[in-house]
Amino acid sequence: MGIAILELAILGAIGLAIGGIACFGLFWLLSALHLRDHDPRTRARLGADPLAWAGWFLRGQFRKAPDDGLRGLAVPAQVGLWVGAGAAVVALVLVGIRALVQPS
């Protein structure tokens, strides 16, 4: 019974991680298009490196921009990235716990 609950928690964490990363991907694309159309200077500074974009979202640097439309698109991307990363860490911890508890 305990292993089944643990496996269900692992599946839930993996699903939440996938959902968070998908949310980030969708709103990252919408934010990139918004920056292309409304603030090419910031878009040029970020470049095409996805890690630079992820750091920009995680640190909330989009809040410095005077554009409310950008903030409206970037906040869900930031939340999705945090949720996806956190759920992935939880899933890895749960997999480690299952490896310790599961009988051989």
C-alpha positions, 0 to 999 in steps of 0.5 A: 500500500505504501509503495503504491501511494509513493508511486502515485505521488511520483506520477503526480509530481512528474505530471506537475513538472510537465505542466509547469514546463509546458506553461513556461514554454507557451508563455515564454513564446508569447513573451518573446513575440511581445518583446519582438513587437514592443521592446526590441532592445530588451529582446536583443539584449536577451538574445536566443539563449534559452538559459538567459531567458529562463534566468530572466524569468526566474529572477523576475527582471521583466518587472523592471520593464514599463510594459504592463502587457509584458508583465501579464505574459511573463508572470505565468511563465515565471510561475510555470518555470518555478512550478516545473522546476520544483515538481521535478526536484520533488519527483527526483527526491520521491524516486530516491525514496522509493529506491531506498524503501522498495524491497529488492 
